[in-house]
Amino acid sequence: MACWSNRGCDDEMRERCPHAIDPREQCPLSCLYSRCDRETHRLATDPWLMLDPTVDRSAAAKEVCTTCVFFLTNGPRA
């Protein structure tokens, strides 16, 4: 499973989380558990990479992934 597919919360939290009810909804940046601790996570600063129209941002379970260099370069394409 790709890291951007994982929400980061446990089963109990997922049962009562308003964002996990709809699997297409991303965990917002404001969610404590949407933070990423992986060594591959780096915030993108290149505007061309961040605005790449071929990246399928809907594949990310967490909004924080949509600004990650690892996701933007290795994630699925539309």
Phi and psi restraints in degrees (range 20) as a CNS / XPLOR table:
assign (resid 1 and name C) (resid 2 and name N)
       (resid 2 and name CA) (resid 2 and name C) 1.0 -69.3 20.0 2
assign (resid 2 and name N) (resid 2 and name CA)
       (resid 2 and name C) (resid 3 and name N) 1.0 145.9 20.0 2
assign (resid 2 and name C) (resid 3 and name N)
       (resid 3 and name CA) (resid 3 and name C) 1.0 -58.9 20.0 2
assign (resid 3 and name N) (resid 3 and name CA)
       (resid 3 and name C) (resid 4 and name N) 1.0 -33.5 20.0 2
assign (resid 3 and name C) (resid 4 and name N)
       (resid 4 and name CA) (resid 4 and name C) 1.0 -74.1 20.0 2
assign (resid 4 and name N) (resid 4 and name CA)
       (resid 4 and name C) (resid 5 and name N) 1.0 -6.5 20.0 2
assign (resid 4 and name C) (resid 5 and name N)
       (resid 5 and name CA) (resid 5 and name C) 1.0 -90.4 20.0 2
assign (resid 5 and name N) (resid 5 and name CA)
       (resid 5 and name C) (resid 6 and name N) 1.0 -11.6 20.0 2
assign (resid 5 and name C) (resid 6 and name N)
       (resid 6 and name CA) (resid 6 and name C) 1.0 -96.3 20.0 2
assign (resid 6 and name N) (resid 6 and name CA)
       (resid 6 and name C) (resid 7 and name N) 1.0 126.7 20.0 2
assign (resid 6 and name C) (resid 7 and name N)
       (resid 7 and name CA) (resid 7 and name C) 1.0 -72.8 20.0 2
assign (resid 7 and name N) (resid 7 and name CA)
       (resid 7 and name C) (resid 8 and name N) 1.0 -35.2 20.0 2
assign (resid 7 and name C) (resid 8 and name N)
       (resid 8 and name CA) (resid 8 and name C) 1.0 98.3 20.0 2
assign (resid 8 and name N) (resid 8 and name CA)
       (resid 8 and name C) (resid 9 and name N) 1.0 -0.2 20.0 2
assign (resid 8 and name C) (resid 9 and name N)
       (resid 9 and name CA) (resid 9 and name C) 1.0 -109.1 20.0 2
assign (resid 9 and name N) (resid 9 and name CA)
       (resid 9 and name C) (resid 10 and name N) 1.0 158.7 20.0 2
assign (resid 9 and name C) (resid 10 and name N)
       (resid 10 and name CA) (resid 10 and name C) 1.0 -82.8 20.0 2
assign (resid 10 and name N) (resid 10 and name CA)
       (resid 10 and name C) (resid 11 and name N) 1.0 177.2 20.0 2
assign (resid 10 and name C) (resid 11 and name N)
       (resid 11 and name CA) (resid 11 and name C) 1.0 -59.8 20.0 2
assign (resid 11 and name N) (resid 11 and name CA)
       (resid 11 and name C) (resid 12 and name N) 1.0 -42.5 20.0 2
assign (resid 11 and name C) (resid 12 and name N)
       (resid 12 and name CA) (resid 12 and name C) 1.0 -62.6 20.0 2
assign (resid 12 and name N) (resid 12 and name CA)
       (resid 12 and name C) (resid 13 and name N) 1.0 -43.7 20.0 2
assign (resid 12 and name C) (resid 13 and name N)
       (resid 13 and name CA) (resid 13 and name C) 1.0 -66.5 20.0 2
assign (resid 13 and name N) (resid 13 and name CA)
       (resid 13 and name C) (resid 14 and name N) 1.0 -38.6 20.0 2
assign (resid 13 and name C) (resid 14 and name N)
       (resid 14 and name CA) (resid 14 and name C) 1.0 -63.2 20.0 2
assign (resid 14 and name N) (resid 14 and name CA)
       (resid 14 and name C) (resid 15 and name N) 1.0 -32.9 20.0 2
assign (resid 14 and name C) (resid 15 and name N)
       (resid 15 and name CA) (resid 15 and name C) 1.0 -65.3 20.0 2
assign (resid 15 and name N) (resid 15 and name CA)
       (resid 15 and name C) (resid 16 and name N) 1.0 -30.5 20.0 2
assign (resid 15 and name C) (resid 16 and name N)
       (resid 16 and name CA) (resid 16 and name C) 1.0 -113.2 20.0 2
assign (resid 16 and name N) (resid 16 and name CA)
       (resid 16 and name C) (resid 17 and name N) 1.0 3.2 20.0 2
assign (resid 16 and name C) (resid 17 and name N)
       (resid 17 and name CA) (resid 17 and name C) 1.0 -80.2 20.0 2
assign (resid 17 and name N) (resid 17 and name CA)
       (resid 17 and name C) (resid 18 and name N) 1.0 128.2 20.0 2
assign (resid 17 and name C) (resid 18 and name N)
       (resid 18 and name CA) (resid 18 and name C) 1.0 -68.9 20.0 2
assign (resid 18 and name N) (resid 18 and name CA)
       (resid 18 and name C) (resid 19 and name N) 1.0 -19.1 20.0 2
assign (resid 18 and name C) (resid 19 and name N)
       (resid 19 and name CA) (resid 19 and name C) 1.0 -87.4 20.0 2
assign (resid 19 and name N) (resid 19 and name CA)
       (resid 19 and name C) (resid 20 and name N) 1.0 -26.5 20.0 2
assign (resid 19 and name C) (resid 20 and name N)
       (resid 20 and name CA) (resid 20 and name C) 1.0 -83.6 20.0 2
assign (resid 20 and name N) (resid 20 and name CA)
       (resid 20 and name C) (resid 21 and name N) 1.0 -9.8 20.0 2
assign (resid 20 and name C) (resid 21 and name N)
       (resid 21 and name CA) (resid 21 and name C) 1.0 -62.9 20.0 2
assign (resid 21 and name N) (resid 21 and name CA)
       (resid 21 and name C) (resid 22 and name N) 1.0 -46.9 20.0 2
assign (resid 21 and name C) (resid 22 and name N)
       (resid 22 and name CA) (resid 22 and name C) 1.0 -98.8 20.0 2
assign (resid 22 and name N) (resid 22 and name CA)
       (resid 22 and name C) (resid 23 and name N) 1.0 112.4 20.0 2
assign (resid 22 and name C) (resid 23 and name N)
       (resid 23 and name CA) (resid 23 and name C) 1.0 -62.3 20.0 2
assign (resid 23 and name N) (resid 23 and name CA)
       (resid 23 and name C) (resid 24 and name N) 1.0 -17.3 20.0 2
assign (resid 23 and name C) (resid 24 and name N)
       (resid 24 and name CA) (resid 24 and name C) 1.0 -84.9 20.0 2
assign (resid 24 and name N) (resid 24 and name CA)
       (resid 24 and name C) (resid 25 and name N) 1.0 -12.3 20.0 2
assign (resid 24 and name C) (resid 25 and name N)
       (resid 25 and name CA) (resid 25 and name C) 1.0 -84.3 20.0 2
assign (resid 25 and name N) (resid 25 and name CA)
       (resid 25 and name C) (resid 26 and name N) 1.0 134.3 20.0 2
assign (resid 25 and name C) (resid 26 and name N)
       (resid 26 and name CA) (resid 26 and name C) 1.0 -83.9 20.0 2
assign (resid 26 and name N) (resid 26 and name CA)
       (resid 26 and name C) (resid 27 and name N) 1.0 148.3 20.0 2
assign (resid 26 and name C) (resid 27 and name N)
       (resid 27 and name CA) (resid 27 and name C) 1.0 -67.9 20.0 2
assign (resid 27 and name N) (resid 27 and name CA)
       (resid 27 and name C) (resid 28 and name N) 1.0 128.9 20.0 2
assign (resid 27 and name C) (resid 28 and name N)
       (resid 28 and name CA) (resid 28 and name C) 1.0 -73.7 20.0 2
assign (resid 28 and name N) (resid 28 and name CA)
       (resid 28 and name C) (resid 29 and name N) 1.0 161.4 20.0 2
assign (resid 28 and name C) (resid 29 and name N)
       (resid 29 and name CA) (resid 29 and name C) 1.0 -58.9 20.0 2
assign (resid 29 and name N) (resid 29 and name CA)
       (resid 29 and name C) (resid 30 and name N) 1.0 -28.4 20.0 2
assign (resid 29 and name C) (resid 30 and name N)
       (resid 30 and name CA) (resid 30 and name C) 1.0 -73.7 20.0 2
assign (resid 30 and name N) (resid 30 and name CA)
       (resid 30 and name C) (resid 31 and name N) 1.0 -12.0 20.0 2
assign (resid 30 and name C) (resid 31 and name N)
       (resid 31 and name CA) (resid 31 and name C) 1.0 -75.1 20.0 2
assign (resid 31 and name N) (resid 31 and name CA)
       (resid 31 and name C) (resid 32 and name N) 1.0 128.2 20.0 2
assign (resid 31 and name C) (resid 32 and name N)
       (resid 32 and name CA) (resid 32 and name C) 1.0 -57.6 20.0 2
assign (resid 32 and name N) (resid 32 and name CA)
       (resid 32 and name C) (resid 33 and name N) 1.0 -34.0 20.0 2
assign (resid 32 and name C) (resid 33 and name N)
       (resid 33 and name CA) (resid 33 and name C) 1.0 -90.4 20.0 2
assign (resid 33 and name N) (resid 33 and name CA)
       (resid 33 and name C) (resid 34 and name N) 1.0 2.2 20.0 2
assign (resid 33 and name C) (resid 34 and name N)
       (resid 34 and name CA) (resid 34 and name C) 1.0 -88.5 20.0 2
assign (resid 34 and name N) (resid 34 and name CA)
       (resid 34 and name C) (resid 35 and name N) 1.0 -4.6 20.0 2
assign (resid 34 and name C) (resid 35 and name N)
       (resid 35 and name CA) (resid 35 and name C) 1.0 -62.9 20.0 2
assign (resid 35 and name N) (resid 35 and name CA)
       (resid 35 and name C) (resid 36 and name N) 1.0 149.0 20.0 2
assign (resid 35 and name C) (resid 36 and name N)
       (resid 36 and name CA) (resid 36 and name C) 1.0 -116.7 20.0 2
assign (resid 36 and name N) (resid 36 and name CA)
       (resid 36 and name C) (resid 37 and name N) 1.0 126.3 20.0 2
assign (resid 36 and name C) (resid 37 and name N)
       (resid 37 and name CA) (resid 37 and name C) 1.0 -105.2 20.0 2
assign (resid 37 and name N) (resid 37 and name CA)
       (resid 37 and name C) (resid 38 and name N) 1.0 3.9 20.0 2
assign (resid 37 and name C) (resid 38 and name N)
       (resid 38 and name CA) (resid 38 and name C) 1.0 -68.3 20.0 2
assign (resid 38 and name N) (resid 38 and name CA)
       (resid 38 and name C) (resid 39 and name N) 1.0 146.9 20.0 2
assign (resid 38 and name C) (resid 39 and name N)
       (resid 39 and name CA) (resid 39 and name C) 1.0 -69.8 20.0 2
assign (resid 39 and name N) (resid 39 and name CA)
       (resid 39 and name C) (resid 40 and name N) 1.0 -17.5 20.0 2
assign (resid 39 and name C) (resid 40 and name N)
       (resid 40 and name CA) (resid 40 and name C) 1.0 -82.5 20.0 2
assign (resid 40 and name N) (resid 40 and name CA)
       (resid 40 and name C) (resid 41 and name N) 1.0 -11.4 20.0 2
assign (resid 40 and name C) (resid 41 and name N)
       (resid 41 and name CA) (resid 41 and name C) 1.0 -78.0 20.0 2
assign (resid 41 and name N) (resid 41 and name CA)
       (resid 41 and name C) (resid 42 and name N) 1.0 121.5 20.0 2
assign (resid 41 and name C) (resid 42 and name N)
       (resid 42 and name CA) (resid 42 and name C) 1.0 -139.9 20.0 2
assign (resid 42 and name N) (resid 42 and name CA)
       (resid 42 and name C) (resid 43 and name N) 1.0 134.5 20.0 2
assign (resid 42 and name C) (resid 43 and name N)
       (resid 43 and name CA) (resid 43 and name C) 1.0 -69.8 20.0 2
assign (resid 43 and name N) (resid 43 and name CA)
       (resid 43 and name C) (resid 44 and name N) 1.0 128.2 20.0 2
assign (resid 43 and name C) (resid 44 and name N)
       (resid 44 and name CA) (resid 44 and name C) 1.0 -73.9 20.0 2
assign (resid 44 and name N) (resid 44 and name CA)
       (resid 44 and name C) (resid 45 and name N) 1.0 137.8 20.0 2
assign (resid 44 and name C) (resid 45 and name N)
       (resid 45 and name CA) (resid 45 and name C) 1.0 -122.2 20.0 2
assign (resid 45 and name N) (resid 45 and name CA)
       (resid 45 and name C) (resid 46 and name N) 1.0 -11.1 20.0 2
assign (resid 45 and name C) (resid 46 and name N)
       (resid 46 and name CA) (resid 46 and name C) 1.0 -80.7 20.0 2
assign (resid 46 and name N) (resid 46 and name CA)
       (resid 46 and name C) (resid 47 and name N) 1.0 114.1 20.0 2
assign (resid 46 and name C) (resid 47 and name N)
       (resid 47 and name CA) (resid 47 and name C) 1.0 -58.8 20.0 2
assign (resid 47 and name N) (resid 47 and name CA)
       (resid 47 and name C) (resid 48 and name N) 1.0 -34.8 20.0 2
assign (resid 47 and name C) (resid 48 and name N)
       (resid 48 and name CA) (resid 48 and name C) 1.0 -65.4 20.0 2
assign (resid 48 and name N) (resid 48 and name CA)
       (resid 48 and name C) (resid 49 and name N) 1.0 -39.1 20.0 2
assign (resid 48 and name C) (resid 49 and name N)
       (resid 49 and name CA) (resid 49 and name C) 1.0 -70.0 20.0 2
assign (resid 49 and name N) (resid 49 and name CA)
       (resid 49 and name C) (resid 50 and name N) 1.0 -43.6 20.0 2
assign (resid 49 and name C) (resid 50 and name N)
       (resid 50 and name CA) (resid 50 and name C) 1.0 -65.5 20.0 2
assign (resid 50 and name N) (resid 50 and name CA)
       (resid 50 and name C) (resid 51 and name N) 1.0 -29.3 20.0 2
assign (resid 50 and name C) (resid 51 and name N)
       (resid 51 and name CA) (resid 51 and name C) 1.0 -102.3 20.0 2
assign (resid 51 and name N) (resid 51 and name CA)
       (resid 51 and name C) (resid 52 and name N) 1.0 10.1 20.0 2
assign (resid 51 and name C) (resid 52 and name N)
       (resid 52 and name CA) (resid 52 and name C) 1.0 -55.2 20.0 2
assign (resid 52 and name N) (resid 52 and name CA)
       (resid 52 and name C) (resid 53 and name N) 1.0 115.6 20.0 2
assign (resid 52 and name C) (resid 53 and name N)
       (resid 53 and name CA) (resid 53 and name C) 1.0 -73.9 20.0 2
assign (resid 53 and name N) (resid 53 and name CA)
       (resid 53 and name C) (resid 54 and name N) 1.0 -10.4 20.0 2
assign (resid 53 and name C) (resid 54 and name N)
       (resid 54 and name CA) (resid 54 and name C) 1.0 -86.6 20.0 2
assign (resid 54 and name N) (resid 54 and name CA)
       (resid 54 and name C) (resid 55 and name N) 1.0 -11.3 20.0 2
assign (resid 54 and name C) (resid 55 and name N)
       (resid 55 and name CA) (resid 55 and name C) 1.0 -76.5 20.0 2
assign (resid 55 and name N) (resid 55 and name CA)
       (resid 55 and name C) (resid 56 and name N) 1.0 130.3 20.0 2
assign (resid 55 and name C) (resid 56 and name N)
       (resid 56 and name CA) (resid 56 and name C) 1.0 -86.9 20.0 2
assign (resid 56 and name N) (resid 56 and name CA)
       (resid 56 and name C) (resid 57 and name N) 1.0 86.8 20.0 2
assign (resid 56 and name C) (resid 57 and name N)
       (resid 57 and name CA) (resid 57 and name C) 1.0 -67.4 20.0 2
assign (resid 57 and name N) (resid 57 and name CA)
       (resid 57 and name C) (resid 58 and name N) 1.0 -18.9 20.0 2
assign (resid 57 and name C) (resid 58 and name N)
       (resid 58 and name CA) (resid 58 and name C) 1.0 -70.8 20.0 2
assign (resid 58 and name N) (resid 58 and name CA)
       (resid 58 and name C) (resid 59 and name N) 1.0 -14.1 20.0 2
assign (resid 58 and name C) (resid 59 and name N)
       (resid 59 and name CA) (resid 59 and name C) 1.0 -76.6 20.0 2
assign (resid 59 and name N) (resid 59 and name CA)
       (resid 59 and name C) (resid 60 and name N) 1.0 -15.0 20.0 2
assign (resid 59 and name C) (resid 60 and name N)
       (resid 60 and name CA) (resid 60 and name C) 1.0 -83.1 20.0 2
assign (resid 60 and name N) (resid 60 and name CA)
       (resid 60 and name C) (resid 61 and name N) 1.0 129.5 20.0 2
assign (resid 60 and name C) (resid 61 and name N)
       (resid 61 and name CA) (resid 61 and name C) 1.0 -77.2 20.0 2
assign (resid 61 and name N) (resid 61 and name CA)
       (resid 61 and name C) (resid 62 and name N) 1.0 -22.5 20.0 2
assign (resid 61 and name C) (resid 62 and name N)
       (resid 62 and name CA) (resid 62 and name C) 1.0 -122.6 20.0 2
assign (resid 62 and name N) (resid 62 and name CA)
       (resid 62 and name C) (resid 63 and name N) 1.0 139.5 20.0 2
assign (resid 62 and name C) (resid 63 and name N)
       (resid 63 and name CA) (resid 63 and name C) 1.0 -60.3 20.0 2
assign (resid 63 and name N) (resid 63 and name CA)
       (resid 63 and name C) (resid 64 and name N) 1.0 -32.4 20.0 2
assign (resid 63 and name C) (resid 64 and name N)
       (resid 64 and name CA) (resid 64 and name C) 1.0 -61.8 20.0 2
assign (resid 64 and name N) (resid 64 and name CA)
       (resid 64 and name C) (resid 65 and name N) 1.0 -26.5 20.0 2
assign (resid 64 and name C) (resid 65 and name N)
       (resid 65 and name CA) (resid 65 and name C) 1.0 -67.8 20.0 2
assign (resid 65 and name N) (resid 65 and name CA)
       (resid 65 and name C) (resid 66 and name N) 1.0 -29.1 20.0 2
assign (resid 65 and name C) (resid 66 and name N)
       (resid 66 and name CA) (resid 66 and name C) 1.0 -71.2 20.0 2
assign (resid 66 and name N) (resid 66 and name CA)
       (resid 66 and name C) (resid 67 and name N) 1.0 -7.2 20.0 2
assign (resid 66 and name C) (resid 67 and name N)
       (resid 67 and name CA) (resid 67 and name C) 1.0 -116.1 20.0 2
assign (resid 67 and name N) (resid 67 and name CA)
       (resid 67 and name C) (resid 68 and name N) 1.0 11.7 20.0 2
assign (resid 67 and name C) (resid 68 and name N)
       (resid 68 and name CA) (resid 68 and name C) 1.0 -94.2 20.0 2
assign (resid 68 and name N) (resid 68 and name CA)
       (resid 68 and name C) (resid 69 and name N) 1.0 131.3 20.0 2
assign (resid 68 and name C) (resid 69 and name N)
       (resid 69 and name CA) (resid 69 and name C) 1.0 -57.6 20.0 2
assign (resid 69 and name N) (resid 69 and name CA)
       (resid 69 and name C) (resid 70 and name N) 1.0 -42.3 20.0 2
assign (resid 69 and name C) (resid 70 and name N)
       (resid 70 and name CA) (resid 70 and name C) 1.0 -60.5 20.0 2
assign (resid 70 and name N) (resid 70 and name CA)
       (resid 70 and name C) (resid 71 and name N) 1.0 -46.5 20.0 2
assign (resid 70 and name C) (resid 71 and name N)
       (resid 71 and name CA) (resid 71 and name C) 1.0 -65.7 20.0 2
assign (resid 71 and name N) (resid 71 and name CA)
       (resid 71 and name C) (resid 72 and name N) 1.0 -45.9 20.0 2
assign (resid 71 and name C) (resid 72 and name N)
       (resid 72 and name CA) (resid 72 and name C) 1.0 -64.4 20.0 2
assign (resid 72 and name N) (resid 72 and name CA)
       (resid 72 and name C) (resid 73 and name N) 1.0 -27.5 20.0 2
assign (resid 72 and name C) (resid 73 and name N)
       (resid 73 and name CA) (resid 73 and name C) 1.0 -97.0 20.0 2
assign (resid 73 and name N) (resid 73 and name CA)
       (resid 73 and name C) (resid 74 and name N) 1.0 -25.6 20.0 2
assign (resid 73 and name C) (resid 74 and name N)
       (resid 74 and name CA) (resid 74 and name C) 1.0 -114.9 20.0 2
assign (resid 74 and name N) (resid 74 and name CA)
       (resid 74 and name C) (resid 75 and name N) 1.0 -10.0 20.0 2
assign (resid 74 and name C) (resid 75 and name N)
       (resid 75 and name CA) (resid 75 and name C) 1.0 -72.0 20.0 2
assign (resid 75 and name N) (resid 75 and name CA)
       (resid 75 and name C) (resid 76 and name N) 1.0 173.5 20.0 2
assign (resid 75 and name C) (resid 76 and name N)
       (resid 76 and name CA) (resid 76 and name C) 1.0 -67.0 20.0 2
assign (resid 76 and name N) (resid 76 and name CA)
       (resid 76 and name C) (resid 77 and name N) 1.0 153.9 20.0 2
assign (resid 76 and name C) (resid 77 and name N)
       (resid 77 and name CA) (resid 77 and name C) 1.0 -106.1 20.0 2
assign (resid 77 and name N) (resid 77 and name CA)
       (resid 77 and name C) (resid 78 and name N) 1.0 148.2 20.0 2
